[in-house]
């Protein structure tokens, strides 16, 4: 296949397949705002997005951050704004619930004590060595909890 101008030849292998493509490097810069991302990147193209203030990589389908999350996945917003298709450990600040949540692979779970309401019981592990024995516990709450 003949190359034109600033094109490069890219050979990409994934497991059993080899793919040969071309990419126009004439307008490619390795940094810029979100609207200036390369139009026809090849897999593995790195780009510092000045809008996101983050290094992103093209994975053959979409731009992702270095953890594999969609580059444009929001990290703050309402409960309905929580992103889909993110990696385990992705942290999001929910402005409705007023605390951080983390994706555990199945559900969004609160990040302890990262803001919002807090209920703390000390000692955290209650161990009663004898049946019928008692121990003193302390419960601290903020204004969002009530104990009945």
ABEGO torsion letter per residue (X at the ends): XBBBEABBBBBBBBGABBBBBBBBAAABBABEBAAABBABBBBGBBBBBAAAGBBBBBAGABBBBAAGBBAABBABEBAAABBBGBBBGBBBBBAAAGBBBBBAGABBBBBBGAEEBBBBBOBABBBBABBGBBBBBBBBBBAABBBX
